[in-house]
């Protein structure tokens, strides 16, 4: 049986992923605030790439911000 080669990933189709520092800076909060929000489940949706590697999709952060504007 012949093994099929995987198609290359089109990076343009991948969502822009932000780290905690980038998100905290964009929201004007301390990174520890963002960490606390993660623990409480009240911040933007987070994706864990590894145990200590949280990432945020730019789209999710913007949607969260729209929902939580006072």
URHU-V622861 format. One record per residue. N is the residue number from 0. D_FIRST is the distance of its C-alpha to the first C-alpha in whole Angstrom. Layout:
N;D_FIRST  N;D_FIRST
This chain:
0;0  1;4  2;6  3;9  4;13  5;16  6;18  7;22  8;24  9;27  10;30  11;33  12;31  13;32  14;35  15;37  16;38  17;41  18;42  19;45  20;48  21;47  22;47  23;50  24;52  25;51  26;53  27;55  28;55  29;55  30;51  31;53  32;53  33;50  34;49  35;51  36;50  37;47  38;48  39;50  40;47  41;50  42;48  43;45  44;42  45;40  46;37  47;36  48;33  49;34  50;37  51;40  52;38  53;40  54;39  55;40  56;39  57;42  58;42  59;42  60;45  61;47  62;46  63;48  64;51  65;51  66;52  67;54  68;56  69;60
